[in-house]
Amino acid sequence: MKYPIIAYGDPVLRKKATAIEPDEYPNIKELVDNMFETMYAAHGVGLAAPQVGLSMRLFVIDATPFDDDDASLKDFKKVFINAEMLDETGEEWAFNEGCLSIPDIREDVYRCPVIKLSYYDENWKHHEGTFKGMAARVIQHEYDHIEGKLFTDKLSPLRKRLIEKKLNDISKGIVDVEYKMKFPAVKKGR
């Protein structure tokens, strides 16, 4: 089942998501499958639960579209539940990022090249892993979502002012997307 993606401006995207327990979500695999389906339909490489309106510490990633540039990303498909960032190291590097909740806006964002993360997978097996390069970047972007942060928060004040109208238009539904979205500033029944 494909979920509508929550657009910029919705409070759920600014709320720090809460940890979940296995007994709270016995159908977690179904939710994960639906999130992957939603992400693929929107041509994304990552999707966090807040982006589908659920304030929980869960995100999914499939970075295989980047495997032409980085062979280690071949079949890099993972689920992260209750993720906690343990370390971010190295000299920050820029990459032009976008977000399914903020369509048609792409900006250079600086992030650390190496991260260490503690998380559970969809079978509630605990992992502690170190990720580098593009894998680290995609994880950091989605991790920010469960922390209530967006990639636009990392922009300079000048860049933020330059895209402010576009951001406001997105929250009002004034954007052309090929996937289903839910816009916070659009009134029902209009």
N, C-alpha and C positions, 0 to 999 in steps of 0.2 A: 504494500500500500504506500503510495506517495503522499507525503505530508506537504502542506504549503510551507514555504520558507518565510520566516518572520523577517520583516524589513527593518532597516535602520530606523531608530526612533522608538521602538517598542521597549518598555521597561525591562522585559525579561532578558534582553541582551546586555543590560547594565547591572544585573544582579549576580552576585557571587553564587554559583550553583552549589547545592548541597550534596554531600556524599550519600550514597545509597547502599542498602544492605541486600543480600541475596533474597531474603524472605519477602522484601518489599516488592520485588519485581521478578516473580517466577517466570514471566514470559519475556525475559530480557533478550533472548535470542530473536524473538519475533520483532521486537523493537529495533534491534541492531540491523536485522535484515531490511526492515522498512526504511531505516536511515540510509543504508547503502543504496537502496532503490531510489530514494529521494535524491541523494547526492549524484548518482549516475545520471538520472533524468535531467539534472541541472548542469551536467558536465563539470562537476566539482571534483576536487581531490581530497576534500575533508569536509566533515559536517559535525557540528556539536549539538547536543540536545537542546540548549537554549535557542538555537536557530530553528527548531521546530516547536518552540513554545514550552519546552520542558526544562525546568530549572534543576537539572541534575548533572553530576559530574560524569558525563559520558560523551565521548566523541569517537568517530570512526574516520579512518584514513585509507585511501588507496592511492599511493604515489607512483604507481606504475606508468602514468603518462610521462613522467620525467626520466624513465629508464634509458632513453636514447642518450641523454647527457650523463647519466650515472647508472652504471650496470647494477649497482647494489640495490637499486629500487625496483628491479624486476620482481614482480609478485609481492611488493611491499604493501600488504593489505593487513591492517591491524585495528583492533578495538581497544579503547582505553577507558577503563572504569575507575573512578575515584583516583585519578592521576594526581600526583604531587611532584612538583619540580624540586629536584634535589640539588642540581647545580647547572649553571650556564657559564661556559668558558670560551676563551679565544677572542680574537679581534673581530668585532662586529663587521658584517658585510651586508651590502645592499642587494635587494632583489625586488622586482616590481610585483607587488602582491595585489590581489583582488579578493573579493568576498561575496558569497552567494547572497548574503543579507544586504550587501551594498553594491548592487549591480551597476555596471558601466563606470565604475571608478577604480582606477589602478594607480598605485603610488609606490615609489621606492621606500622600502622599510628596512631598517638596519636591525639585524639580530645576531646573536652569538652563534658560531658554527658548531659547537658541541654542547650537548645537554645530557643530563642524567635524570632519569625519571623512575618513579615508583608507581605501579599501576596494576590493575587486575584486568584479565581478558574476559571474554563473554562466558567462559566456563568457571569464572571466579578463581582462576589460578593467578597467584601473585607473581609479578615480574619486577625486576629492577634492570633497567637497560640504559646503555649509552648510545646516543644517536648523533650522527654527524651530517653536515652539509644540508642537502635539500630535505632529507628525512627530518632532521632537527628543525628546520624552518617550518615545515608543514605542521609538525607536532606543536611547535611554539604558537603558531597562529591559532590552532584549535584550542590549545590550552588556555590562551588568552580569553577565548569565549566562555569557558567555564569559570574564569576569574572575573567575568563581567567587563572585559576589555575588548576593544576593537582595534584593528590595524590603524585606523585613522587617529587613534590616541597617540600613536608614535610619530605623527607628523609634526612639523614645525608649526608655530602659530600662523605664519604667513600662508603655508600650504592649506591649513584648515580653513582659513578665511576664503581662500580662492575656490574651495570646493563646497562651501557652506550652502549655497543655493541648490546645488545638485543633491546634497544630503537631505535638505528640506523637501525637495521634489520627490525623492525616493520615499520618504515617510508618508507623503501624500498620495503615493501611487502614480506619480507622474514619471514613469519609466517604462521602457519597452523590454519585457523579458519573455523568454520562451518557456518558463516554468511557473508553476503556481506559487503566488506569494500572498502574504497577509500584511496589509499596510496599517500601521497604528493610527494614522491621521485621517483615514477614510471612514466616514460615518456609514453605519449600516442603514440600508433602506434608501440609499441615494443612488 
